[in-house]
C-alpha cells in the first residue's frame, strides 16, 4: 500500500513538471505578431512592441534573422522615449537584410559582411543607407568607414576591392 502512495506521488509530481514546462513554452511564444524590434541591453535580448514596451524575451539565435539594436536604455518594462524615437526612425534601415546590428550609444552600424560604418547623425544614416548597401560588394570584409553628412564615406581600415581592370598595370 505504501509503494502505491509513493508511485501516485511520483505521477503527480511528473504531471506538475510537464505542466510547468509547457507553460514556459507558451510564455516563450511572446506574441510574435507584436514583435517590432530586437534589442540588446546588458547582455539580454528583448523583443520590443510598437508602443516601446517589452513584449518578450529573445534568444541570441533570433539575431540571425533580424537586425539587433544594442546599447538600448531599458527602464522597467519599456525602453526610454529617446531610444524609442530613434528606433521608429530606423525602421526602414532595420528591415534591410544586410544590416546586422546598430549601436545607439556609439552611433555605428554593422553589416552582415562585417563592415562597420560610424556616423554622426541618425538622419545621415537613414538618408544614405541605400548607397552604403550598394557599396558593400566592393568593400573588403571587416572594413571600417565613417559616414559624413552628404553621404561621403571615409575608409578608416580595410578598403575597396575594385572589380574594374582599367586601373591594373599590365
MODELLER restraints for C-alpha pairs under 7 A, 6 or more apart:
rsr = mdl.restraints
at = mdl.atoms
rsr.add(forms.Gaussian(group=physical.xy_distance, feature=features.Distance(at['CA:30:A'], at['CA:55:A']), mean=6.08, stdev=0.5))
rsr.add(forms.Gaussian(group=physical.xy_distance, feature=features.Distance(at['CA:30:A'], at['CA:56:A']), mean=4.80, stdev=0.5))
rsr.add(forms.Gaussian(group=physical.xy_distance, feature=features.Distance(at['CA:31:A'], at['CA:55:A']), mean=6.97, stdev=0.5))
rsr.add(forms.Gaussian(group=physical.xy_distance, feature=features.Distance(at['CA:34:A'], at['CA:49:A']), mean=5.35, stdev=0.5))
rsr.add(forms.Gaussian(group=physical.xy_distance, feature=features.Distance(at['CA:35:A'], at['CA:47:A']), mean=5.71, stdev=0.5))
rsr.add(forms.Gaussian(group=physical.xy_distance, feature=features.Distance(at['CA:35:A'], at['CA:48:A']), mean=5.88, stdev=0.5))
rsr.add(forms.Gaussian(group=physical.xy_distance, feature=features.Distance(at['CA:35:A'], at['CA:49:A']), mean=5.09, stdev=0.5))
rsr.add(forms.Gaussian(group=physical.xy_distance, feature=features.Distance(at['CA:35:A'], at['CA:55:A']), mean=6.88, stdev=0.5))
rsr.add(forms.Gaussian(group=physical.xy_distance, feature=features.Distance(at['CA:36:A'], at['CA:47:A']), mean=6.97, stdev=0.5))
rsr.add(forms.Gaussian(group=physical.xy_distance, feature=features.Distance(at['CA:36:A'], at['CA:48:A']), mean=5.76, stdev=0.5))
rsr.add(forms.Gaussian(group=physical.xy_distance, feature=features.Distance(at['CA:36:A'], at['CA:49:A']), mean=5.10, stdev=0.5))
rsr.add(forms.Gaussian(group=physical.xy_distance, feature=features.Distance(at['CA:36:A'], at['CA:50:A']), mean=5.89, stdev=0.5))
rsr.add(forms.Gaussian(group=physical.xy_distance, feature=features.Distance(at['CA:37:A'], at['CA:47:A']), mean=5.77, stdev=0.5))
rsr.add(forms.Gaussian(group=physical.xy_distance, feature=features.Distance(at['CA:37:A'], at['CA:48:A']), mean=5.08, stdev=0.5))
rsr.add(forms.Gaussian(group=physical.xy_distance, feature=features.Distance(at['CA:37:A'], at['CA:49:A']), mean=6.81, stdev=0.5))
rsr.add(forms.Gaussian(group=physical.xy_distance, feature=features.Distance(at['CA:38:A'], at['CA:45:A']), mean=6.94, stdev=0.5))
rsr.add(forms.Gaussian(group=physical.xy_distance, feature=features.Distance(at['CA:38:A'], at['CA:46:A']), mean=5.85, stdev=0.5))
rsr.add(forms.Gaussian(group=physical.xy_distance, feature=features.Distance(at['CA:38:A'], at['CA:47:A']), mean=4.83, stdev=0.5))
rsr.add(forms.Gaussian(group=physical.xy_distance, feature=features.Distance(at['CA:38:A'], at['CA:48:A']), mean=6.31, stdev=0.5))
rsr.add(forms.Gaussian(group=physical.xy_distance, feature=features.Distance(at['CA:38:A'], at['CA:67:A']), mean=6.84, stdev=0.5))
rsr.add(forms.Gaussian(group=physical.xy_distance, feature=features.Distance(at['CA:38:A'], at['CA:68:A']), mean=5.17, stdev=0.5))
rsr.add(forms.Gaussian(group=physical.xy_distance, feature=features.Distance(at['CA:38:A'], at['CA:69:A']), mean=6.32, stdev=0.5))
rsr.add(forms.Gaussian(group=physical.xy_distance, feature=features.Distance(at['CA:39:A'], at['CA:45:A']), mean=5.72, stdev=0.5))
rsr.add(forms.Gaussian(group=physical.xy_distance, feature=features.Distance(at['CA:39:A'], at['CA:46:A']), mean=5.36, stdev=0.5))
rsr.add(forms.Gaussian(group=physical.xy_distance, feature=features.Distance(at['CA:39:A'], at['CA:47:A']), mean=6.42, stdev=0.5))
rsr.add(forms.Gaussian(group=physical.xy_distance, feature=features.Distance(at['CA:39:A'], at['CA:68:A']), mean=5.35, stdev=0.5))
rsr.add(forms.Gaussian(group=physical.xy_distance, feature=features.Distance(at['CA:39:A'], at['CA:69:A']), mean=4.61, stdev=0.5))
rsr.add(forms.Gaussian(group=physical.xy_distance, feature=features.Distance(at['CA:39:A'], at['CA:70:A']), mean=5.68, stdev=0.5))
rsr.add(forms.Gaussian(group=physical.xy_distance, feature=features.Distance(at['CA:39:A'], at['CA:72:A']), mean=6.76, stdev=0.5))
rsr.add(forms.Gaussian(group=physical.xy_distance, feature=features.Distance(at['CA:40:A'], at['CA:46:A']), mean=6.30, stdev=0.5))
rsr.add(forms.Gaussian(group=physical.xy_distance, feature=features.Distance(at['CA:40:A'], at['CA:68:A']), mean=6.78, stdev=0.5))
rsr.add(forms.Gaussian(group=physical.xy_distance, feature=features.Distance(at['CA:40:A'], at['CA:69:A']), mean=6.18, stdev=0.5))
rsr.add(forms.Gaussian(group=physical.xy_distance, feature=features.Distance(at['CA:40:A'], at['CA:70:A']), mean=4.69, stdev=0.5))
rsr.add(forms.Gaussian(group=physical.xy_distance, feature=features.Distance(at['CA:40:A'], at['CA:71:A']), mean=6.47, stdev=0.5))
rsr.add(forms.Gaussian(group=physical.xy_distance, feature=features.Distance(at['CA:40:A'], at['CA:72:A']), mean=6.58, stdev=0.5))
rsr.add(forms.Gaussian(group=physical.xy_distance, feature=features.Distance(at['CA:41:A'], at['CA:70:A']), mean=6.29, stdev=0.5))
rsr.add(forms.Gaussian(group=physical.xy_distance, feature=features.Distance(at['CA:41:A'], at['CA:71:A']), mean=5.63, stdev=0.5))
rsr.add(forms.Gaussian(group=physical.xy_distance, feature=features.Distance(at['CA:41:A'], at['CA:72:A']), mean=5.65, stdev=0.5))
rsr.add(forms.Gaussian(group=physical.xy_distance, feature=features.Distance(at['CA:45:A'], at['CA:57:A']), mean=6.10, stdev=0.5))
rsr.add(forms.Gaussian(group=physical.xy_distance, feature=features.Distance(at['CA:45:A'], at['CA:58:A']), mean=5.05, stdev=0.5))
rsr.add(forms.Gaussian(group=physical.xy_distance, feature=features.Distance(at['CA:45:A'], at['CA:59:A']), mean=6.25, stdev=0.5))
rsr.add(forms.Gaussian(group=physical.xy_distance, feature=features.Distance(at['CA:45:A'], at['CA:60:A']), mean=6.77, stdev=0.5))
rsr.add(forms.Gaussian(group=physical.xy_distance, feature=features.Distance(at['CA:46:A'], at['CA:54:A']), mean=6.53, stdev=0.5))
rsr.add(forms.Gaussian(group=physical.xy_distance, feature=features.Distance(at['CA:46:A'], at['CA:56:A']), mean=5.95, stdev=0.5))
rsr.add(forms.Gaussian(group=physical.xy_distance, feature=features.Distance(at['CA:46:A'], at['CA:57:A']), mean=4.54, stdev=0.5))
rsr.add(forms.Gaussian(group=physical.xy_distance, feature=features.Distance(at['CA:46:A'], at['CA:58:A']), mean=5.10, stdev=0.5))
rsr.add(forms.Gaussian(group=physical.xy_distance, feature=features.Distance(at['CA:47:A'], at['CA:54:A']), mean=5.84, stdev=0.5))
rsr.add(forms.Gaussian(group=physical.xy_distance, feature=features.Distance(at['CA:47:A'], at['CA:55:A']), mean=5.65, stdev=0.5))
rsr.add(forms.Gaussian(group=physical.xy_distance, feature=features.Distance(at['CA:47:A'], at['CA:56:A']), mean=5.32, stdev=0.5))
rsr.add(forms.Gaussian(group=physical.xy_distance, feature=features.Distance(at['CA:47:A'], at['CA:57:A']), mean=5.93, stdev=0.5))
rsr.add(forms.Gaussian(group=physical.xy_distance, feature=features.Distance(at['CA:47:A'], at['CA:58:A']), mean=6.13, stdev=0.5))
rsr.add(forms.Gaussian(group=physical.xy_distance, feature=features.Distance(at['CA:48:A'], at['CA:54:A']), mean=4.58, stdev=0.5))
rsr.add(forms.Gaussian(group=physical.xy_distance, feature=features.Distance(at['CA:48:A'], at['CA:55:A']), mean=5.60, stdev=0.5))
rsr.add(forms.Gaussian(group=physical.xy_distance, feature=features.Distance(at['CA:49:A'], at['CA:55:A']), mean=5.85, stdev=0.5))
rsr.add(forms.Gaussian(group=physical.xy_distance, feature=features.Distance(at['CA:52:A'], at['CA:78:A']), mean=5.63, stdev=0.5))
rsr.add(forms.Gaussian(group=physical.xy_distance, feature=features.Distance(at['CA:52:A'], at['CA:79:A']), mean=5.84, stdev=0.5))
rsr.add(forms.Gaussian(group=physical.xy_distance, feature=features.Distance(at['CA:52:A'], at['CA:84:A']), mean=6.04, stdev=0.5))
rsr.add(forms.Gaussian(group=physical.xy_distance, feature=features.Distance(at['CA:53:A'], at['CA:77:A']), mean=5.84, stdev=0.5))
rsr.add(forms.Gaussian(group=physical.xy_distance, feature=features.Distance(at['CA:53:A'], at['CA:78:A']), mean=4.29, stdev=0.5))
rsr.add(forms.Gaussian(group=physical.xy_distance, feature=features.Distance(at['CA:53:A'], at['CA:79:A']), mean=6.59, stdev=0.5))
rsr.add(forms.Gaussian(group=physical.xy_distance, feature=features.Distance(at['CA:54:A'], at['CA:77:A']), mean=5.58, stdev=0.5))
rsr.add(forms.Gaussian(group=physical.xy_distance, feature=features.Distance(at['CA:54:A'], at['CA:78:A']), mean=5.82, stdev=0.5))
rsr.add(forms.Gaussian(group=physical.xy_distance, feature=features.Distance(at['CA:67:A'], at['CA:94:A']), mean=5.71, stdev=0.5))
rsr.add(forms.Gaussian(group=physical.xy_distance, feature=features.Distance(at['CA:67:A'], at['CA:99:A']), mean=5.80, stdev=0.5))
rsr.add(forms.Gaussian(group=physical.xy_distance, feature=features.Distance(at['CA:67:A'], at['CA:100:A']), mean=4.66, stdev=0.5))
rsr.add(forms.Gaussian(group=physical.xy_distance, feature=features.Distance(at['CA:67:A'], at['CA:101:A']), mean=5.27, stdev=0.5))
rsr.add(forms.Gaussian(group=physical.xy_distance, feature=features.Distance(at['CA:68:A'], at['CA:100:A']), mean=6.34, stdev=0.5))
rsr.add(forms.Gaussian(group=physical.xy_distance, feature=features.Distance(at['CA:68:A'], at['CA:101:A']), mean=4.65, stdev=0.5))
rsr.add(forms.Gaussian(group=physical.xy_distance, feature=features.Distance(at['CA:68:A'], at['CA:102:A']), mean=6.37, stdev=0.5))
rsr.add(forms.Gaussian(group=physical.xy_distance, feature=features.Distance(at['CA:69:A'], at['CA:101:A']), mean=5.69, stdev=0.5))
rsr.add(forms.Gaussian(group=physical.xy_distance, feature=features.Distance(at['CA:69:A'], at['CA:102:A']), mean=4.85, stdev=0.5))
rsr.add(forms.Gaussian(group=physical.xy_distance, feature=features.Distance(at['CA:69:A'], at['CA:103:A']), mean=5.83, stdev=0.5))
rsr.add(forms.Gaussian(group=physical.xy_distance, feature=features.Distance(at['CA:70:A'], at['CA:102:A']), mean=6.16, stdev=0.5))
rsr.add(forms.Gaussian(group=physical.xy_distance, feature=features.Distance(at['CA:70:A'], at['CA:103:A']), mean=4.76, stdev=0.5))
rsr.add(forms.Gaussian(group=physical.xy_distance, feature=features.Distance(at['CA:70:A'], at['CA:104:A']), mean=6.32, stdev=0.5))
rsr.add(forms.Gaussian(group=physical.xy_distance, feature=features.Distance(at['CA:71:A'], at['CA:103:A']), mean=5.86, stdev=0.5))
rsr.add(forms.Gaussian(group=physical.xy_distance, feature=features.Distance(at['CA:71:A'], at['CA:104:A']), mean=5.73, stdev=0.5))
rsr.add(forms.Gaussian(group=physical.xy_distance, feature=features.Distance(at['CA:71:A'], at['CA:105:A']), mean=5.93, stdev=0.5))
rsr.add(forms.Gaussian(group=physical.xy_distance, feature=features.Distance(at['CA:72:A'], at['CA:83:A']), mean=6.49, stdev=0.5))
rsr.add(forms.Gaussian(group=physical.xy_distance, feature=features.Distance(at['CA:72:A'], at['CA:104:A']), mean=6.59, stdev=0.5))
rsr.add(forms.Gaussian(group=physical.xy_distance, feature=features.Distance(at['CA:73:A'], at['CA:79:A']), mean=5.67, stdev=0.5))
rsr.add(forms.Gaussian(group=physical.xy_distance, feature=features.Distance(at['CA:73:A'], at['CA:80:A']), mean=5.76, stdev=0.5))
rsr.add(forms.Gaussian(group=physical.xy_distance, feature=features.Distance(at['CA:73:A'], at['CA:83:A']), mean=6.88, stdev=0.5))
rsr.add(forms.Gaussian(group=physical.xy_distance, feature=features.Distance(at['CA:74:A'], at['CA:80:A']), mean=6.10, stdev=0.5))
rsr.add(forms.Gaussian(group=physical.xy_distance, feature=features.Distance(at['CA:90:A'], at['CA:126:A']), mean=6.71, stdev=0.5))
rsr.add(forms.Gaussian(group=physical.xy_distance, feature=features.Distance(at['CA:93:A'], at['CA:126:A']), mean=6.50, stdev=0.5))
rsr.add(forms.Gaussian(group=physical.xy_distance, feature=features.Distance(at['CA:93:A'], at['CA:129:A']), mean=6.78, stdev=0.5))
rsr.add(forms.Gaussian(group=physical.xy_distance, feature=features.Distance(at['CA:98:A'], at['CA:111:A']), mean=5.53, stdev=0.5))
rsr.add(forms.Gaussian(group=physical.xy_distance, feature=features.Distance(at['CA:98:A'], at['CA:112:A']), mean=5.46, stdev=0.5))
rsr.add(forms.Gaussian(group=physical.xy_distance, feature=features.Distance(at['CA:99:A'], at['CA:110:A']), mean=6.31, stdev=0.5))
rsr.add(forms.Gaussian(group=physical.xy_distance, feature=features.Distance(at['CA:99:A'], at['CA:111:A']), mean=4.47, stdev=0.5))
rsr.add(forms.Gaussian(group=physical.xy_distance, feature=features.Distance(at['CA:99:A'], at['CA:112:A']), mean=5.93, stdev=0.5))
rsr.add(forms.Gaussian(group=physical.xy_distance, feature=features.Distance(at['CA:100:A'], at['CA:110:A']), mean=5.54, stdev=0.5))
rsr.add(forms.Gaussian(group=physical.xy_distance, feature=features.Distance(at['CA:100:A'], at['CA:111:A']), mean=4.97, stdev=0.5))
rsr.add(forms.Gaussian(group=physical.xy_distance, feature=features.Distance(at['CA:100:A'], at['CA:112:A']), mean=5.22, stdev=0.5))
rsr.add(forms.Gaussian(group=physical.xy_distance, feature=features.Distance(at['CA:101:A'], at['CA:109:A']), mean=5.76, stdev=0.5))
rsr.add(forms.Gaussian(group=physical.xy_distance, feature=features.Distance(at['CA:101:A'], at['CA:110:A']), mean=5.09, stdev=0.5))
rsr.add(forms.Gaussian(group=physical.xy_distance, feature=features.Distance(at['CA:101:A'], at['CA:111:A']), mean=6.90, stdev=0.5))
rsr.add(forms.Gaussian(group=physical.xy_distance, feature=features.Distance(at['CA:102:A'], at['CA:108:A']), mean=5.88, stdev=0.5))
rsr.add(forms.Gaussian(group=physical.xy_distance, feature=features.Distance(at['CA:102:A'], at['CA:109:A']), mean=4.40, stdev=0.5))
rsr.add(forms.Gaussian(group=physical.xy_distance, feature=features.Distance(at['CA:102:A'], at['CA:110:A']), mean=6.31, stdev=0.5))
rsr.add(forms.Gaussian(group=physical.xy_distance, feature=features.Distance(at['CA:103:A'], at['CA:109:A']), mean=6.43, stdev=0.5))
rsr.add(forms.Gaussian(group=physical.xy_distance, feature=features.Distance(at['CA:107:A'], at['CA:118:A']), mean=6.01, stdev=0.5))
rsr.add(forms.Gaussian(group=physical.xy_distance, feature=features.Distance(at['CA:107:A'], at['CA:119:A']), mean=5.86, stdev=0.5))
rsr.add(forms.Gaussian(group=physical.xy_distance, feature=features.Distance(at['CA:107:A'], at['CA:120:A']), mean=6.78, stdev=0.5))
rsr.add(forms.Gaussian(group=physical.xy_distance, feature=features.Distance(at['CA:108:A'], at['CA:116:A']), mean=6.74, stdev=0.5))
rsr.add(forms.Gaussian(group=physical.xy_distance, feature=features.Distance(at['CA:108:A'], at['CA:117:A']), mean=5.50, stdev=0.5))
rsr.add(forms.Gaussian(group=physical.xy_distance, feature=features.Distance(at['CA:108:A'], at['CA:118:A']), mean=4.25, stdev=0.5))
rsr.add(forms.Gaussian(group=physical.xy_distance, feature=features.Distance(at['CA:108:A'], at['CA:119:A']), mean=6.07, stdev=0.5))
rsr.add(forms.Gaussian(group=physical.xy_distance, feature=features.Distance(at['CA:109:A'], at['CA:116:A']), mean=5.70, stdev=0.5))
rsr.add(forms.Gaussian(group=physical.xy_distance, feature=features.Distance(at['CA:109:A'], at['CA:117:A']), mean=5.35, stdev=0.5))
rsr.add(forms.Gaussian(group=physical.xy_distance, feature=features.Distance(at['CA:109:A'], at['CA:118:A']), mean=6.57, stdev=0.5))
rsr.add(forms.Gaussian(group=physical.xy_distance, feature=features.Distance(at['CA:110:A'], at['CA:116:A']), mean=4.56, stdev=0.5))
rsr.add(forms.Gaussian(group=physical.xy_distance, feature=features.Distance(at['CA:110:A'], at['CA:117:A']), mean=6.58, stdev=0.5))
rsr.add(forms.Gaussian(group=physical.xy_distance, feature=features.Distance(at['CA:113:A'], at['CA:141:A']), mean=5.63, stdev=0.5))
rsr.add(forms.Gaussian(group=physical.xy_distance, feature=features.Distance(at['CA:113:A'], at['CA:142:A']), mean=6.92, stdev=0.5))
rsr.add(forms.Gaussian(group=physical.xy_distance, feature=features.Distance(at['CA:114:A'], at['CA:141:A']), mean=5.62, stdev=0.5))
rsr.add(forms.Gaussian(group=physical.xy_distance, feature=features.Distance(at['CA:114:A'], at['CA:142:A']), mean=4.49, stdev=0.5))
rsr.add(forms.Gaussian(group=physical.xy_distance, feature=features.Distance(at['CA:115:A'], at['CA:141:A']), mean=5.88, stdev=0.5))
rsr.add(forms.Gaussian(group=physical.xy_distance, feature=features.Distance(at['CA:115:A'], at['CA:142:A']), mean=4.61, stdev=0.5))
rsr.add(forms.Gaussian(group=physical.xy_distance, feature=features.Distance(at['CA:115:A'], at['CA:143:A']), mean=4.88, stdev=0.5))
rsr.add(forms.Gaussian(group=physical.xy_distance, feature=features.Distance(at['CA:115:A'], at['CA:144:A']), mean=5.95, stdev=0.5))
rsr.add(forms.Gaussian(group=physical.xy_distance, feature=features.Distance(at['CA:116:A'], at['CA:142:A']), mean=6.88, stdev=0.5))
rsr.add(forms.Gaussian(group=physical.xy_distance, feature=features.Distance(at['CA:116:A'], at['CA:143:A']), mean=6.32, stdev=0.5))
rsr.add(forms.Gaussian(group=physical.xy_distance, feature=features.Distance(at['CA:116:A'], at['CA:144:A']), mean=4.79, stdev=0.5))
rsr.add(forms.Gaussian(group=physical.xy_distance, feature=features.Distance(at['CA:116:A'], at['CA:145:A']), mean=6.23, stdev=0.5))
rsr.add(forms.Gaussian(group=physical.xy_distance, feature=features.Distance(at['CA:117:A'], at['CA:144:A']), mean=5.87, stdev=0.5))
rsr.add(forms.Gaussian(group=physical.xy_distance, feature=features.Distance(at['CA:117:A'], at['CA:145:A']), mean=4.71, stdev=0.5))
rsr.add(forms.Gaussian(group=physical.xy_distance, feature=features.Distance(at['CA:117:A'], at['CA:146:A']), mean=5.37, stdev=0.5))
rsr.add(forms.Gaussian(group=physical.xy_distance, feature=features.Distance(at['CA:117:A'], at['CA:147:A']), mean=6.54, stdev=0.5))
rsr.add(forms.Gaussian(group=physical.xy_distance, feature=features.Distance(at['CA:118:A'], at['CA:145:A']), mean=6.25, stdev=0.5))
rsr.add(forms.Gaussian(group=physical.xy_distance, feature=features.Distance(at['CA:118:A'], at['CA:146:A']), mean=4.67, stdev=0.5))
rsr.add(forms.Gaussian(group=physical.xy_distance, feature=features.Distance(at['CA:118:A'], at['CA:147:A']), mean=6.01, stdev=0.5))
rsr.add(forms.Gaussian(group=physical.xy_distance, feature=features.Distance(at['CA:119:A'], at['CA:125:A']), mean=6.89, stdev=0.5))
rsr.add(forms.Gaussian(group=physical.xy_distance, feature=features.Distance(at['CA:119:A'], at['CA:146:A']), mean=5.82, stdev=0.5))
rsr.add(forms.Gaussian(group=physical.xy_distance, feature=features.Distance(at['CA:119:A'], at['CA:147:A']), mean=4.85, stdev=0.5))
rsr.add(forms.Gaussian(group=physical.xy_distance, feature=features.Distance(at['CA:119:A'], at['CA:148:A']), mean=6.48, stdev=0.5))
rsr.add(forms.Gaussian(group=physical.xy_distance, feature=features.Distance(at['CA:124:A'], at['CA:149:A']), mean=5.56, stdev=0.5))
rsr.add(forms.Gaussian(group=physical.xy_distance, feature=features.Distance(at['CA:128:A'], at['CA:151:A']), mean=5.75, stdev=0.5))
rsr.add(forms.Gaussian(group=physical.xy_distance, feature=features.Distance(at['CA:138:A'], at['CA:160:A']), mean=5.53, stdev=0.5))
rsr.add(forms.Gaussian(group=physical.xy_distance, feature=features.Distance(at['CA:138:A'], at['CA:161:A']), mean=4.96, stdev=0.5))
rsr.add(forms.Gaussian(group=physical.xy_distance, feature=features.Distance(at['CA:138:A'], at['CA:162:A']), mean=6.28, stdev=0.5))
rsr.add(forms.Gaussian(group=physical.xy_distance, feature=features.Distance(at['CA:139:A'], at['CA:159:A']), mean=5.88, stdev=0.5))
rsr.add(forms.Gaussian(group=physical.xy_distance, feature=features.Distance(at['CA:139:A'], at['CA:160:A']), mean=4.54, stdev=0.5))
rsr.add(forms.Gaussian(group=physical.xy_distance, feature=features.Distance(at['CA:139:A'], at['CA:161:A']), mean=5.64, stdev=0.5))
rsr.add(forms.Gaussian(group=physical.xy_distance, feature=features.Distance(at['CA:140:A'], at['CA:158:A']), mean=5.93, stdev=0.5))
rsr.add(forms.Gaussian(group=physical.xy_distance, feature=features.Distance(at['CA:140:A'], at['CA:159:A']), mean=5.62, stdev=0.5))
rsr.add(forms.Gaussian(group=physical.xy_distance, feature=features.Distance(at['CA:140:A'], at['CA:160:A']), mean=5.80, stdev=0.5))
rsr.add(forms.Gaussian(group=physical.xy_distance, feature=features.Distance(at['CA:140:A'], at['CA:161:A']), mean=6.09, stdev=0.5))
rsr.add(forms.Gaussian(group=physical.xy_distance, feature=features.Distance(at['CA:142:A'], at['CA:158:A']), mean=6.80, stdev=0.5))
rsr.add(forms.Gaussian(group=physical.xy_distance, feature=features.Distance(at['CA:143:A'], at['CA:157:A']), mean=5.31, stdev=0.5))
rsr.add(forms.Gaussian(group=physical.xy_distance, feature=features.Distance(at['CA:143:A'], at['CA:158:A']), mean=4.21, stdev=0.5))
rsr.add(forms.Gaussian(group=physical.xy_distance, feature=features.Distance(at['CA:143:A'], at['CA:159:A']), mean=6.16, stdev=0.5))
rsr.add(forms.Gaussian(group=physical.xy_distance, feature=features.Distance(at['CA:144:A'], at['CA:155:A']), mean=6.19, stdev=0.5))
rsr.add(forms.Gaussian(group=physical.xy_distance, feature=features.Distance(at['CA:144:A'], at['CA:156:A']), mean=5.36, stdev=0.5))
rsr.add(forms.Gaussian(group=physical.xy_distance, feature=features.Distance(at['CA:144:A'], at['CA:157:A']), mean=4.94, stdev=0.5))
rsr.add(forms.Gaussian(group=physical.xy_distance, feature=features.Distance(at['CA:144:A'], at['CA:158:A']), mean=6.41, stdev=0.5))
rsr.add(forms.Gaussian(group=physical.xy_distance, feature=features.Distance(at['CA:145:A'], at['CA:153:A']), mean=6.33, stdev=0.5))
rsr.add(forms.Gaussian(group=physical.xy_distance, feature=features.Distance(at['CA:145:A'], at['CA:154:A']), mean=5.42, stdev=0.5))
rsr.add(forms.Gaussian(group=physical.xy_distance, feature=features.Distance(at['CA:145:A'], at['CA:155:A']), mean=4.45, stdev=0.5))
rsr.add(forms.Gaussian(group=physical.xy_distance, feature=features.Distance(at['CA:145:A'], at['CA:156:A']), mean=5.23, stdev=0.5))
rsr.add(forms.Gaussian(group=physical.xy_distance, feature=features.Distance(at['CA:145:A'], at['CA:157:A']), mean=6.95, stdev=0.5))
rsr.add(forms.Gaussian(group=physical.xy_distance, feature=features.Distance(at['CA:146:A'], at['CA:153:A']), mean=5.56, stdev=0.5))
rsr.add(forms.Gaussian(group=physical.xy_distance, feature=features.Distance(at['CA:146:A'], at['CA:154:A']), mean=5.11, stdev=0.5))
rsr.add(forms.Gaussian(group=physical.xy_distance, feature=features.Distance(at['CA:146:A'], at['CA:155:A']), mean=6.57, stdev=0.5))
rsr.add(forms.Gaussian(group=physical.xy_distance, feature=features.Distance(at['CA:147:A'], at['CA:153:A']), mean=4.76, stdev=0.5))
rsr.add(forms.Gaussian(group=physical.xy_distance, feature=features.Distance(at['CA:147:A'], at['CA:154:A']), mean=6.64, stdev=0.5))
